[in-house]
Amino acid sequence: MELSSRVKGIAESVTLKLNSKAMELAESGKQVYNLTAGQLPFRPPQDFIEAIRSELDFLKSYQYSPVSGFVELRKKIIKHIEQTRGVSFTNLGEEFDCVVSNGAKHAISNILGALIDPGDEAIIISPYWISYPEMIKFCRGVPIEVKSSIFDVFTPHISDIRKAISEKTKVIIINSPNNPAGIHYSDEWMQEFAELLEENTHVNVISDEIYFEVCYYDPKPSYFYQKKPELLKRTIIVDGISKAFASTGLRIGYCVGPKNICKGIENLQGQLTSSANSLIQRAMMNYDFSSSSQFLIPVKNHLRDNANVIREKFKEAHLMKCWYQPASAFYFMIDFSQTLVFERYAKNRTDKTDYSVLICEDILIELGVVIVPGSDFGMTNSARLSLVLHKEAFLEAMDKLVNFLNGGSLKTYLN
Ligand SMILES: Cc1ncc(COP(=O)(O)O)c(C=O)c1O
């Protein structure tokens, strides 16, 4: 059977290949340090678990909800966004709504499906979350990449975004706090971004805020629409329960945006996938969202501790050239091109080949450490590591990793 060209065009993640190799090694009794996790190794907040339990007896928990989600929940989400972001959706001369979907990923693909016509351009910032370009291409749109780098702590230059904007630009996706960089953009950056959007009235924004609550160093994330609330009319905010409630498997995400866009998304979701999980929606109606900030305190302490481990280990190993301060989400990016080990791969100083996959394979085989090649995020000769592993194992993994980065380790692990 012949696959459609749309599906044939979807890139397969190299992470999957590495993960299966890691599983093979673990099964053969080797110690494997898995630094790929995009989820917390904790159960959700206890009150949330109780809220789910108490909905189990009701027939409505097992039946379809309205396509966009229960009205009461949608109102609660809108209020939650207003309170946590310090904005108001009233008095803007436009109506706003919310659509609840099967995760933030589903929310984003819905939004792109509702916005993008063939040939429309969508600007993404690299390193980007792996799914954005694939979703854009699936909608027959054109992803336009604006690069950021470790030298600017992965914050793109506003002038580069300005250059990337054309008449065909339909949307810019920003993701702050950011996967994979583990940073959030500064308040000054958001101010400049707001000004750029004011200059370009045809451009809309998807603000992927799935890591909004996962920020372990002040200042907290801020957003362009807080500077100029009129921009909310061109913004769709995405959030969900995967990260803040440690509930990736429950599959609830949502978007809040102008009502006409939400109506389009509702039609799309209604025909393609239908409403999201009723049980979890009902539990959310009876759960105080603000208590997740209490739940996240030890999580943030843990992430901060592991971020400190990176700083200490990089300092000891004289690797500060490839260090920056992560402050949010679960991740840190390593730029291999700034390390001694890179000489093992690059043929000469001008070699621009991407060795990310090869280097990550060697790191797995030589050290038993699994990290995600930067090629999955549109960044060459780099990798993403996750900070969620418990501290002892994380320390061991970092010891091995810095030794490798300094050109140390040689095929000792398999012997
Ligand atoms: C930046 C970003 N956006 C969206 C998502 C999707 O989240 P969900 O699990 O709610 O689909 C993720 C998941 O890792 C993510 O990292």
The ligand as an SDF file (V2000), in Angstrom:
LIG
                    3D

 16 16  0  0  0  0  0  0  0  0999 V2000
    7.6080   22.6040   23.7380 C   0  0  0  0  0  0  0  0  0  0  0  0
    6.5460   21.5830   23.8530 C   0  0  0  0  0  0  0  0  0  0  0  0
    5.3080   21.8780   23.4090 N   0  0  0  0  0  0  0  0  0  0  0  0
    4.3080   20.9960   23.4890 C   0  0  0  0  0  0  0  0  0  0  0  0
    4.5060   19.7470   24.0500 C   0  0  0  0  0  0  0  0  0  0  0  0
    3.3720   18.7630   24.0680 C   0  0  0  0  0  0  0  0  0  0  0  0
    2.8590   18.5340   25.3220 O   0  0  0  0  0  0  0  0  0  0  0  0
    1.6770   17.4900   25.5590 P   0  0  0  0  0  0  0  0  0  0  0  0
    2.2470   16.3600   26.3240 O   0  0  0  0  0  0  0  0  0  0  0  0
    0.6550   18.2510   26.3750 O   0  0  0  0  0  0  0  0  0  0  0  0
    1.1280   17.0930   24.2440 O   0  0  0  0  0  0  0  0  0  0  0  0
    5.7670   19.3970   24.5380 C   0  0  0  0  0  0  0  0  0  0  0  0
    6.0180   18.0600   25.0840 C   0  0  0  0  0  0  0  0  0  0  0  0
    7.0970   17.6490   25.4080 O   0  0  0  0  0  0  0  0  0  0  0  0
    6.8100   20.3390   24.4420 C   0  0  0  0  0  0  0  0  0  0  0  0
    8.0470   20.0510   24.8890 O   0  0  0  0  0  0  0  0  0  0  0  0
  1  2  1  0
  2  3  1  0
  2 15  2  0
  3  4  2  0
  4  5  1  0
  5  6  1  0
  5 12  2  0
  6  7  1  0
  7  8  1  0
  8  9  2  0
  8 10  1  0
  8 11  1  0
 12 13  1  0
 12 15  1  0
 13 14  2  0
 15 16  1  0
M  END
$$$$
